[in-house]
Amino acid sequence: GRGGVNAFVDAGDEAALAFVRSYGLEEVDYQLEQVRVVGDEPPADAPDGIKLVSLDGRREELLQAVWPVAQEGYADMPLPGAMSYPFATWMRDEATRPDGSFAAYENGRPVGYAGLMEHANGSAVAEHGLTVVCRNRRGRGIARALKRAQLHWASISGVVELITWTQKGNEAMQALNASLGYENRSRVLTMQGPLP
């Protein structure tokens, strides 16, 4: 009863790309892995009127508070299909490194969030979760301040590498990451096509 198939292929694997293309699959999306080696990172300077708050010791409370901001971010993700991200999954999976996760507040209201998660490579590596700013607060440097807060936290917490993944259509976040010293490591293509 299926009408098509997907395959995920490393963009540098020419043999795998030739194989999936021989079955009529074409690129519809990609995931870009960007990596930042952590050095001696200065504290973050937040834009005027913005307060950055660590989720350390207040993980559940602050995740609940920033959930409406997160929903805006998920709704705006440039994905090939509709996305549903349940609240229970958000509470379970986000900010598993709460001390390195931050919420941005303006006049007592949450306007941004940047989560950090545990990584399979151990405590010296952390992975960025969602980074999001309210639609009506974007372009003010809040996302940059959140990321800088994470970099500073990593530099004083024994984390030597930060990893993040973004998708096609999110070039603004890719550019922000690059401006902060993140380097591209891998690109995974989503290939899609009709059943052979």
C-alpha positions as CSV (number, residue, x, y, z in Angstrom):
1,G,0.0,0.0,0.0
2,R,3.0,2.3,-0.1
3,G,3.5,4.8,-3.0
4,G,7.2,5.6,-2.6
5,V,10.4,5.0,-0.7
6,N,13.0,7.1,1.1
7,A,16.7,6.6,1.5
8,F,19.3,8.5,3.6
9,V,22.7,8.8,1.9
10,D,25.9,10.6,2.9
11,A,26.4,13.3,0.3
12,G,30.0,12.2,-0.2
13,D,29.2,8.6,-1.0
14,E,29.1,8.6,-4.8
15,A,28.4,4.9,-5.0
16,A,25.4,5.0,-2.7
17,L,24.1,8.1,-4.6
18,A,24.4,6.3,-7.9
19,F,22.6,3.3,-6.5
20,V,19.6,5.1,-5.2
21,R,19.4,7.3,-8.3
22,S,19.3,4.2,-10.4
23,Y,16.0,3.4,-8.7
24,G,14.6,6.9,-9.5
25,L,15.1,8.5,-6.1
26,E,16.0,12.2,-6.0
27,E,17.1,14.5,-3.3
28,V,14.2,16.2,-1.4
29,D,15.9,17.3,1.8
30,Y,19.2,17.2,3.6
31,Q,20.5,17.3,7.2
32,L,23.7,19.2,7.8
33,E,26.0,18.3,10.8
34,Q,28.0,21.3,12.1
35,V,30.6,20.9,14.8
36,R,32.4,23.4,17.1
37,V,35.5,22.7,19.1
38,V,35.1,24.4,22.4
39,G,37.9,26.7,23.6
40,D,38.1,29.5,26.1
41,E,34.7,31.1,25.5
42,P,33.7,34.4,27.0
43,P,30.3,34.9,28.8
44,A,27.4,35.8,26.5
45,D,26.2,39.4,26.2
46,A,22.4,39.4,25.9
47,P,20.6,42.1,23.8
48,D,19.1,45.0,25.8
49,G,16.1,43.9,27.9
50,I,16.9,40.2,27.4
51,K,17.7,37.9,30.4
52,L,19.3,34.5,29.8
53,V,18.3,31.9,32.4
54,S,19.9,28.4,32.7
55,L,17.5,25.5,33.0
56,D,19.8,24.0,35.7
57,G,17.6,23.1,38.7
58,R,14.4,24.3,36.9
59,R,14.3,22.0,33.8
60,E,10.7,21.0,33.9
61,E,9.4,24.4,34.9
62,L,11.3,26.3,32.2
63,L,10.6,23.7,29.5
64,Q,6.9,24.1,30.2
65,A,7.3,27.9,30.1
66,V,9.1,28.0,26.7
67,W,6.8,25.3,25.1
68,P,4.7,28.0,23.2
69,V,8.0,29.4,21.8
70,A,9.1,25.9,20.8
71,Q,5.8,25.3,19.0
72,E,6.4,28.4,16.8
73,G,9.9,27.0,16.0
74,Y,8.5,23.5,15.1
75,A,5.8,25.1,13.0
76,D,8.4,27.1,11.0
77,M,10.8,24.2,10.4
78,P,11.2,23.8,6.6
79,L,10.5,20.1,6.4
80,P,9.1,18.2,3.4
81,G,6.0,17.1,5.3
82,A,3.9,18.1,8.3
83,M,5.6,17.8,11.7
84,S,3.9,16.8,15.0
85,Y,6.0,17.1,18.2
86,P,4.0,16.1,21.3
87,F,4.5,17.9,24.5
88,A,5.4,14.7,26.4
89,T,8.2,14.1,23.9
90,W,9.4,17.6,24.4
91,M,9.5,17.2,28.2
92,R,11.3,13.9,27.9
93,D,13.9,14.6,25.2
94,E,14.9,18.3,25.3
95,A,17.5,19.8,27.6
96,T,18.9,16.6,28.9
97,R,21.9,18.8,29.7
98,P,19.8,21.4,31.6
99,D,22.7,23.3,33.0
100,G,23.8,24.0,29.3
101,S,20.3,24.8,28.1
102,F,19.0,28.4,28.3
103,A,15.8,30.3,28.1
104,A,15.6,34.0,27.0
105,Y,13.2,36.2,28.9
106,E,12.0,39.8,28.1
107,N,9.8,41.6,30.7
108,G,9.3,38.3,32.5
109,R,8.0,36.4,29.4
110,P,9.9,33.7,27.5
111,V,11.0,34.8,24.0
112,G,13.7,32.3,23.2
113,Y,15.2,28.9,24.0
114,A,18.3,26.9,23.2
115,G,18.6,23.3,24.4
116,L,21.6,21.1,24.9
117,M,21.4,17.4,25.0
118,E,23.5,14.4,26.1
119,H,25.5,12.7,23.3
120,A,26.4,9.1,22.8
121,N,30.1,10.0,22.8
122,G,30.1,10.9,26.5
123,S,30.0,13.9,28.7
124,A,32.8,15.7,26.8
125,V,30.5,16.1,23.8
126,A,27.0,17.7,23.8
127,E,24.4,18.1,21.0
128,H,22.3,21.2,20.4
129,G,18.6,20.6,20.5
130,L,16.1,23.2,19.4
131,T,17.2,26.8,19.2
132,V,14.2,29.1,18.7
133,V,13.2,32.7,19.1
134,C,9.6,34.1,19.0
135,R,8.7,35.2,15.5
136,N,8.2,38.8,16.6
137,R,11.6,38.9,18.4
138,R,13.8,37.4,15.6
139,G,16.7,39.4,14.2
140,R,17.7,41.0,17.5
141,G,20.6,38.7,18.3
142,I,18.8,36.6,20.9
143,A,19.6,33.3,19.2
144,R,23.3,34.4,19.0
145,A,23.3,35.2,22.7
146,L,21.7,31.9,23.5
147,K,24.4,30.0,21.5
148,R,27.2,32.1,23.1
149,A,25.8,31.2,26.6
150,Q,26.0,27.5,25.6
151,L,29.5,27.9,24.3
152,H,30.6,29.6,27.6
153,W,28.9,27.0,29.7
154,A,30.7,24.2,27.6
155,S,34.0,25.9,28.1
156,I,33.7,25.8,31.9
157,S,32.0,22.4,32.2
158,G,34.5,20.0,30.5
159,V,32.7,19.9,27.1
160,V,35.2,20.0,24.3
161,E,32.9,19.6,21.3
162,L,29.4,20.8,20.4
163,I,27.4,19.2,17.6
164,T,24.3,20.5,15.8
165,W,22.1,19.3,12.9
166,T,20.0,21.6,10.7
167,Q,18.0,20.9,7.6
168,K,17.5,22.3,4.1
169,G,15.7,25.6,4.3
170,N,17.3,26.6,7.6
171,E,20.3,28.3,6.1
172,A,19.9,31.2,8.5
173,M,20.7,29.0,11.5
174,Q,23.5,27.4,9.5
175,A,25.0,30.8,8.8
176,L,24.7,31.8,12.5
177,N,26.5,28.6,13.5
178,A,29.2,29.3,10.9
179,S,29.7,32.8,12.2
180,L,30.2,31.3,15.7
181,G,33.0,29.0,14.4
182,Y,31.0,25.8,13.7
183,E,32.3,23.8,10.8
184,N,30.4,21.5,8.4
185,R,31.3,17.8,9.0
186,S,28.7,15.8,7.2
187,R,25.6,16.2,5.0
188,V,23.0,13.5,4.8
189,L,20.7,13.6,1.9
190,T,17.0,12.5,2.0
191,M,16.4,10.7,-1.3
192,Q,12.8,10.0,-2.3
193,G,11.0,8.5,-5.2
194,P,8.2,6.2,-6.4
195,L,8.4,2.5,-5.8
196,P,10.5,0.8,-8.5
